[in-house]
Amino acid sequence: MAYLKVALGFLVTAFLSATVSLAHPGLGFGWGGVGAPGGQSGAPSYGLFPQFYQFSCPQAEDIVISVLEMAIAKEPRMAASLLRLHFHDCFVQGCDASILLDNSATIVSEKNSLPNRNSVRGFEVIDEIKAKLEEACPQTVSCADILAMAARGSTVLSGGPSWELPLGRRDSKTASLSTSNNNIPPPNSTLQNLITLFQRQGLDEVDLVALSGGHTIGVARCATFKQRLYNQNGNNLPDQTLERTYYYGLKSVCPKSGGDNNISPLDFGSPVKFDNLYFKLILWGKGLLNSDEVLLTGNVGNTMELVKAYAKDENLFFKQFAKSMIKMGNISPLTAFNGEVRKNCRLVN
Ligand code: HEM
């Protein structure tokens, strides 16, 4: 009898949750703080939870993965571009898909900020995912959640870790060009700079080093590392921490004048494989960006030890990357009746 009562209780709760989340897709129950959702990072999930679309769009994950598989098969770099898109979204007004909005009467697009212009990409893939989701479950899955799912899917399809992804973000009706310029760290940042900009988002040194490991895939333009080759400290000398042969190789892709859009892999050993080689390369003087190098040599806090630890133990890196991605994905989401679910990720409704 007692067993029956408990079972009945579960059924009623499940039914109520389903009904309420169907009626109010934006209403989370704060499961985020309990059990699995926030559990991996120990951080609160602000009402986001992995089962958010369980009843309203159970196919959501499958649709996202199927589009990603095709896009990444066609161009392996796309995984990197989509991972970065989620990062550049979350650091500006929180993870609210503000980065996806185009210029319009009311919007000054973040796509034209210094860190984004001529650099962020992957918008067409997000559009394709959104179009398929609108067909299957109209106006249900937010663009901000699509970015988070695309970032995780891209990591997994590149050979990296997976994680239970809290969902239920809603989309902003605004964007901020100036916040995009101010909050996203530039590649020539000092370590202190990086730490401060991450702290502003509630992320610590461990998150900084682990998330920088995202540079295990993808490429950077010559413009973003040229200073290291020709004038690192305003004395017309290269960055002394660069390993010699790597330095000569980079000079051949990135001449002193011109060539700003030439690209070089962030992890030249395995540019489309998500692994821990990025950290090993830093130890060998073969990290591409100044922001990569200073994690080892910047001499603030504990980051040097973390680089060494992740270089030695890929599993440790994967576990921390997953935790830190959940933490980054939880930055100030819009939930409940805030924001909206856009029909087209490029425009407010
Ligand atoms: C720590 C501070 C960071 C700085 C200063 C930084 C800077 C950069 C720069 C300058 C590029 C090349 C852009 C271009 O040439 O157009 C880049 C690419 C990339 N970044 Fe970061 N980044 C940082 C953190 C992150 C984080 C947290 C992630 C994700 C977790 C990430 C993922 C990527 C990826 C995947 C690419 C390659 C994109 C592609 O190939 O399209 N970065 N980053």
Residues whose N, C-alpha, C, O or C-beta is under 5 A from the ligand:
A	BS01	HEM	R77 A80 S81 L83 R84 F87 N118 S119 P185 P186 P187 L211 S212 G214 H215 I217 G218 V219 A220 R221 T224 S291
